[in-house]
């Protein structure tokens, strides 16, 4: 706001933009950049003999950009937008490479368990940092810190946390010789392979069907997580204490939820458990629609239900997709997976916003998201995962 003119506008590159619109525009631009960059990142990573070093480079660029947000003060909104774009893009690139290591470190029958543990530990670590940062933010007056300075310290801590925990996979992961790599440098060969990968995906309708299912239900998941607090505040009239404590409950219980669904997948198969989690997501939205205002206890219980299926549905989606990836092309395919994860994350909020605008009701807006889970459920149900695994040239796990 310090950079805004009297009419409430900022002028990046001379373009008048409302102060409240600047960040959403940057987020949208970041989505476009990831859609363009992530598939190429995967193609290059698969052709590089130094995939581990690529993971380090992307992660540390993102961590440095995040930590550098500590210096955002006054009217440095353009610097903030640039740092966000760098950090967000580097995050997507590092996750593509990171996910592609799953097939290297786990056999087909181990991937559900390994993926679930990875997501569980991620939620535990994120929850710890969130708790520390919330404590700092809520107690900033006691510590003699301004609100802005406390936020800047939180951003710095996030960058340091990211950088520090990146050391763990870097110490244990090992590079492997790329498979089926044609001549040329990794970058130029990666661009050439990208076209061939798109063509090959057209010949794998079952893999495309899974990606379509994932696009829909994951968009629903991300929208629920992003807008649950808005629903709680605007429609249920819940206070900040209830909303913040619910966020912490979700973070820490998602740790247990990921492990639980990982164990169930070993007995029932990842697809069945994933379908069951989508049923739970649908029920959560129906219950949320019927909650009365001020129902804090019910909101806590709803948060706990979300937490149980949150980490598990994400973990099993990743491990199930890993079975559909041809050997030696893991990062390529996970590049498209990440696009389905982040590149279309605007659809759910758009549907939520349109439903709110047309009905004037947050209850109608939240229940409109049921469509994402129902459509995703039936697309996943119709995906013959076993045949997709065979088409990818992979051994079929005992349970899938």
ChimeraX attribute file (.defattr): number of C-alpha atoms within 10 A of each C-alpha:
attribute: neighborCount
match mode: 1-to-1
recipient: residues
	/A:1	13
	/A:2	12
	/A:3	15
	/A:4	16
	/A:5	13
	/A:6	7
	/A:7	8
	/A:8	14
	/A:9	18
	/A:10	24
	/A:11	15
	/A:12	12
	/A:13	7
	/A:14	7
	/A:15	9
	/A:16	14
	/A:17	15
	/A:18	16
	/A:19	19
	/A:20	12
	/A:21	11
	/A:22	18
	/A:23	15
	/A:24	11
	/A:25	13
	/A:26	16
	/A:27	16
	/A:28	14
	/A:29	12
	/A:30	21
	/A:31	22
	/A:32	16
	/A:33	16
	/A:34	24
	/A:35	20
	/A:36	12
	/A:37	17
	/A:38	29
	/A:39	28
	/A:40	25
	/A:41	25
	/A:42	29
	/A:43	28
	/A:44	26
	/A:45	28
	/A:46	28
	/A:47	28
	/A:48	23
	/A:49	16
	/A:50	15
	/A:51	25
	/A:52	21
	/A:53	15
	/A:54	19
	/A:55	22
	/A:56	19
	/A:57	15
	/A:58	20
	/A:59	25
	/A:60	22
	/A:61	19
	/A:62	27
	/A:63	27
	/A:64	19
	/A:65	23
	/A:66	24
	/A:67	24
	/A:68	19
	/A:69	25
	/A:70	20
	/A:71	15
	/A:72	17
	/A:73	14
	/A:74	10
	/A:75	13
	/A:76	13
	/A:77	20
	/A:78	16
	/A:79	15
	/A:80	21
	/A:81	19
	/A:82	15
	/A:83	20
	/A:84	21
	/A:85	22
	/A:86	20
	/A:87	26
	/A:88	21
	/A:89	23
	/A:90	24
	/A:91	19
	/A:92	26
	/A:93	28
	/A:94	24
	/A:95	19
	/A:96	27
	/A:97	28
	/A:98	20
	/A:99	21
	/A:100	26
	/A:101	18
	/A:102	21
	/A:103	19
	/A:104	15
	/A:105	13
	/A:106	15
	/A:107	14
	/A:108	20
	/A:109	17
	/A:110	15
	/A:111	25
	/A:112	32
	/A:113	22
	/A:114	20
	/A:115	26
	/A:116	30
	/A:117	21
	/A:118	18
	/A:119	24
	/A:120	26
	/A:121	18
	/A:122	17
	/A:123	23
	/A:124	18
	/A:125	17
	/A:126	18
	/A:127	21
	/A:128	15
	/A:129	16
	/A:130	17
	/A:131	17
	/A:132	13
	/A:133	19
	/A:134	18
	/A:135	11
	/A:136	19
	/A:137	20
	/A:138	12
	/A:139	14
	/A:140	17
	/A:141	12
	/A:142	8
	/A:143	11
	/A:144	10
	/A:145	15
	/A:146	12
	/A:147	14
	/A:148	15
	/A:149	17
	/A:150	22
	/A:151	19
	/A:152	19
	/A:153	18
	/A:154	22
	/A:155	22
	/A:156	20
	/A:157	19
	/A:158	21
	/A:159	23
	/A:160	17
	/A:161	16
	/A:162	18
	/A:163	20
	/A:164	12
	/A:165	11
	/A:166	16
	/A:167	11
	/A:168	10
	/A:169	13
	/A:170	13
	/A:171	9
	/A:172	8
	/A:173	14
	/A:174	14
	/A:175	13
	/A:176	14
	/A:177	13
	/A:178	17
	/A:179	13
	/A:180	11
	/A:181	17
	/A:182	13
	/A:183	9
	/A:184	10
	/A:185	12
	/A:186	19
	/A:187	16
	/A:188	14
	/A:189	18
	/A:190	25
	/A:191	16
	/A:192	15
	/A:193	23
	/A:194	19
	/A:195	13
	/A:196	11
	/A:197	17
	/A:198	14
	/A:199	11
	/A:200	11
	/A:201	14
	/A:202	11
	/A:203	12
	/A:204	14
	/A:205	14
	/A:206	23
	/A:207	25
	/A:208	15
	/A:209	19
	/A:210	24
	/A:211	23
	/A:212	18
	/A:213	25
	/A:214	25
	/A:215	23
	/A:216	25
	/A:217	27
	/A:218	25
	/A:219	26
	/A:220	29
	/A:221	22
	/A:222	18
	/A:223	21
	/A:224	22
	/A:225	16
	/A:226	13
	/A:227	15
	/A:228	18
	/A:229	20
	/A:230	16
	/A:231	19
	/A:232	23
	/A:233	17
	/A:234	14
	/A:235	17
	/A:236	20
	/A:237	15
	/A:238	19
	/A:239	14
	/A:240	12
	/A:241	8
	/A:242	16
	/A:243	20
	/A:244	13
	/A:245	15
	/A:246	20
	/A:247	20
	/A:248	18
	/A:249	18
	/A:250	24
	/A:251	26
	/A:252	22
	/A:253	23
	/A:254	29
	/A:255	26
	/A:256	22
	/A:257	25
	/A:258	30
	/A:259	25
	/A:260	19
	/A:261	28
	/A:262	29
	/A:263	18
	/A:264	18
	/A:265	22
	/A:266	18
	/A:267	14
	/A:268	14
	/A:269	19
	/A:270	26
	/A:271	21
	/A:272	16
	/A:273	23
	/A:274	25
	/A:275	18
	/A:276	15
	/A:277	21
	/A:278	24
	/A:279	16
	/A:280	17
	/A:281	25
	/A:282	20
	/A:283	16
	/A:284	18
	/A:285	21
	/A:286	17
	/A:287	14
	/A:288	20
	/A:289	18
	/A:290	10
	/A:291	18
	/A:292	13
	/A:293	14
	/A:294	15
	/A:295	13
	/A:296	19
	/A:297	10
	/A:298	14
	/A:299	23
	/A:300	18
	/A:301	13
	/A:302	19
	/A:303	24
	/A:304	21
	/A:305	19
	/A:306	24
	/A:307	24
	/A:308	23
	/A:309	27
	/A:310	27
	/A:311	32
	/A:312	33
	/A:313	28
	/A:314	19
	/A:315	27
	/A:316	27
	/A:317	22
	/A:318	22
	/A:319	26
	/A:320	22
	/A:321	20
	/A:322	26
	/A:323	28
	/A:324	25
	/A:325	23
	/A:326	17
	/A:327	17
	/A:328	18
	/A:329	21
	/A:330	26
	/A:331	29
	/A:332	29
	/A:333	27
	/A:334	26
	/A:335	27
	/A:336	22
	/A:337	25
	/A:338	22
	/A:339	23
	/A:340	20
	/A:341	20
	/A:342	20
	/A:343	23
	/A:344	17
	/A:345	21
	/A:346	15
	/A:347	16
	/A:348	25
	/A:349	19
	/A:350	12
	/A:351	19
	/A:352	21
	/A:353	15
	/A:354	14
	/A:355	20
	/A:356	17
	/A:357	12
	/A:358	10
	/A:359	11
	/A:360	12
	/A:361	13
	/A:362	21
	/A:363	20
	/A:364	15
	/A:365	22
	/A:366	23
	/A:367	20
	/A:368	20
	/A:369	26
	/A:370	21
	/A:371	16
	/A:372	23
	/A:373	26
	/A:374	19
	/A:375	15
	/A:376	26
	/A:377	22
	/A:378	12
	/A:379	19
	/A:380	23
	/A:381	16
	/A:382	13
	/A:383	19
	/A:384	15
	/A:385	22
	/A:386	17
	/A:387	14
	/A:388	23
	/A:389	23
	/A:390	14
	/A:391	17
	/A:392	15
	/A:393	14
	/A:394	17
	/A:395	14
	/A:396	17
	/A:397	15
	/A:398	10
	/A:399	16
	/A:400	22
